[in-house]
Amino acid sequence: MVSNVTHTAISKVALAREAKKATKFLLGKSVSRIWRHRPSEIVIEFKDGVRLFVDKNKFGLELSITRK
């Protein structure tokens, strides 16, 4: 699971690490549906029940991966 990151200054290394973890976790999954949860957020739900939340906050983008 990818943790939420809400730090004001995130290094390029930390961003790359988070992206790599998300890619590894989501690789090969099939999308079931995509919807707008809030005006600043989209949710991508996969067929196995995993959900990827992408939210814009004052620091940038926040990724959160959960299971249904």
C-alpha positions as CSV (number, residue, x, y, z in Angstrom):
1,M,0.0,0.0,0.0
2,V,1.2,3.5,-0.8
3,S,1.1,5.8,2.2
4,N,-0.4,9.3,2.0
5,V,2.2,12.0,1.8
6,T,1.4,15.5,3.1
7,H,4.8,17.0,3.7
8,T,5.4,20.5,2.4
9,A,8.8,19.6,0.8
10,I,9.0,16.2,-0.8
11,S,12.3,15.2,-2.4
12,K,12.5,13.9,-5.9
13,V,13.8,10.7,-4.5
14,A,10.7,10.3,-2.2
15,L,8.4,11.1,-5.2
16,A,10.2,8.5,-7.3
17,R,10.0,5.9,-4.5
18,E,6.2,6.5,-4.1
19,A,5.6,6.2,-7.8
20,K,7.6,3.0,-8.0
21,K,5.7,1.5,-5.1
22,A,2.3,2.5,-6.7
23,T,3.4,1.1,-10.1
24,K,4.5,-2.2,-8.6
25,F,1.3,-2.6,-6.6
26,L,-1.0,-1.7,-9.5
27,L,0.8,-3.5,-12.3
28,G,-1.4,-5.9,-14.2
29,K,-4.7,-4.8,-12.6
30,S,-7.8,-4.1,-14.7
31,V,-9.8,-1.0,-14.2
32,S,-13.5,-1.5,-13.2
33,R,-14.6,2.2,-13.1
34,I,-13.4,5.7,-12.6
35,W,-15.3,8.5,-10.9
36,R,-15.0,11.9,-9.3
37,H,-15.2,11.5,-5.6
38,R,-14.8,15.2,-4.9
39,P,-14.0,18.2,-7.2
40,S,-10.3,17.8,-6.5
41,E,-10.2,14.0,-6.4
42,I,-10.6,11.1,-8.8
43,V,-10.9,7.4,-7.8
44,I,-9.9,4.5,-10.0
45,E,-11.4,1.3,-8.8
46,F,-9.9,-2.0,-10.1
47,K,-11.7,-5.3,-10.7
48,D,-10.2,-6.8,-7.5
49,G,-11.6,-4.1,-5.3
50,V,-8.4,-2.0,-5.0
51,R,-9.0,1.8,-5.2
52,L,-6.5,4.4,-6.2
53,F,-7.4,7.9,-4.9
54,V,-5.6,10.8,-6.6
55,D,-6.3,14.1,-4.7
56,K,-5.0,17.6,-5.3
57,N,-4.1,19.4,-2.1
58,K,-2.2,22.6,-1.4
59,F,1.1,20.7,-1.5
60,G,0.5,18.9,-4.9
61,L,-0.9,15.5,-5.6
62,E,-1.6,12.9,-2.9
63,L,-1.9,9.2,-3.8
64,S,-3.8,6.7,-1.6
65,I,-4.3,3.0,-2.4
66,T,-7.0,1.1,-0.4
67,R,-8.9,-2.1,-0.6
68,K,-12.7,-2.1,-0.7
